[in-house]
Amino acid sequence: MRSKLPGAPTSIFAVMSGLAREHNAINLSQGFPDFDLSPELIELMDKNMREGNNQYAPMQGVQPLREEISVKINRDYGRCYNPDTEINITAGATQALFTAFNAFVFAGDEVIVIEPAYDSYIPSIILNGGKPVPIPLTADFRYDWDQIRSAVNPRTRMIVINSPHNPLGTTFHEEDITALTEITRNTDILIISDEVYEHIIFDGKKHLSMAKYPELAERSLVISSFGKTFHATGWKVGYIVGPSKYIAEFRKIHQFTVFAVNTPAQMSYSEFLKNPEHYLHLNEFYQNKRDFLNSFFTDTKLKFTPAEGTYFQIFDYSAYSDEDDFTFAKRLTAEAGTAVIPLSPFYTVDYSGRKIRVCFAKRDKILQEGAERVLEYLST
Ligand SMILES: Cc1ncc(COP(=O)(O)O)c(C=O)c1O
């Protein structure tokens, strides 16, 4: 049979979660919380369903939610997006990303993707006729702006960026903003900025949203997801914001793909978002989890630099093994009983690092047991 994605592997998250089930392992692989969302949010969902908010929402998303997102972004990053023309609700960030590629990538257009990259970007670009141009991060996982600059040419349609970064847990710094601004100035390049972990950033750092920088905001589509911020990845509600000329095009495609997003969830978020306290403590919450996980490995040969953001921590296992990362991750899952994620599936360019990703969006007792199993296994 013909395939639009020949050779596309099963997602590494499905593979490792499947292995975790098979070996009854603690699952620190896939990126979702194992604790529940706020009871208040559940009550809001219940209330909204009982009040009859159960039919199609408007294509662009319900008005109260678009208004709250506008207020929120203005409060957090100082830019006012018009709720009617510059904001659209989506079925999670994944749909926002796919629809954005669909709307703006034409056959043969080049899209710069920084690797390692979240696994949906490159297949979504290919499915929409684009040519991904992967640029690896440096060995210490910073942006190689000279290489990015030299990849830009008249066919470059987009640059995809992601901060805080999955899988690395790194974040954009001011010098990255300066370089990105210079590189895109006087071009037609559109920036797709995946900011789903915007509220999970540590050690007093501030999230540098594209929305904060007027010159970048003019050419950016900023994508976020309530799934990460409110521990509700299964609700699949996210949004995209950007200049009205782009959102108008985005809507032309959105209306024929999902058309509208879950109504009671949108209504519930519009009420829940009114209180910023509901997300302002997320940094502290996850920083404690990061530190708790890392405390088990401080004096070991499993090396790490504490994540700057997200709920992922990278560990370097080269002092323990020279195996490739997929083999090592499978061995930890099957023999230590803790499932983790190898980094190589996040690359299409050559990569032979000895690093694994651990998700710390888990209850402390699960983190402890997962860490202790790894420590015990590696010490034998
Ligand atoms: C960087 C990144 N972008 C997008 C998504 C997808 O978000 P959603 O579940 O809202 O589609 C994820 C989920 O893990 C992610 O890590």
The ligand as an SDF file (V2000), in Angstrom:
LIG
                    3D

 16 16  0  0  0  0  0  0  0  0999 V2000
    6.6480   20.2900   23.1070 C   0  0  0  0  0  0  0  0  0  0  0  0
    5.2600   19.7630   23.0150 C   0  0  0  0  0  0  0  0  0  0  0  0
    4.4280   20.3020   22.1120 N   0  0  0  0  0  0  0  0  0  0  0  0
    3.1590   19.8700   21.9840 C   0  0  0  0  0  0  0  0  0  0  0  0
    2.6630   18.8550   22.7730 C   0  0  0  0  0  0  0  0  0  0  0  0
    1.2590   18.3820   22.5730 C   0  0  0  0  0  0  0  0  0  0  0  0
    0.3640   19.0460   23.3770 O   0  0  0  0  0  0  0  0  0  0  0  0
   -1.1860   18.6160   23.3850 P   0  0  0  0  0  0  0  0  0  0  0  0
   -1.3070   17.4190   24.2460 O   0  0  0  0  0  0  0  0  0  0  0  0
   -1.8820   19.8050   23.9030 O   0  0  0  0  0  0  0  0  0  0  0  0
   -1.5530   18.3170   21.9600 O   0  0  0  0  0  0  0  0  0  0  0  0
    3.4930   18.2680   23.7100 C   0  0  0  0  0  0  0  0  0  0  0  0
    3.0080   17.1350   24.5500 C   0  0  0  0  0  0  0  0  0  0  0  0
    3.7640   16.3890   25.1100 O   0  0  0  0  0  0  0  0  0  0  0  0
    4.8230   18.7280   23.8430 C   0  0  0  0  0  0  0  0  0  0  0  0
    5.6610   18.1920   24.7250 O   0  0  0  0  0  0  0  0  0  0  0  0
  1  2  1  0
  2  3  1  0
  2 15  2  0
  3  4  2  0
  4  5  1  0
  5  6  1  0
  5 12  2  0
  6  7  1  0
  7  8  1  0
  8  9  2  0
  8 10  1  0
  8 11  1  0
 12 13  1  0
 12 15  1  0
 13 14  2  0
 15 16  1  0
M  END
$$$$
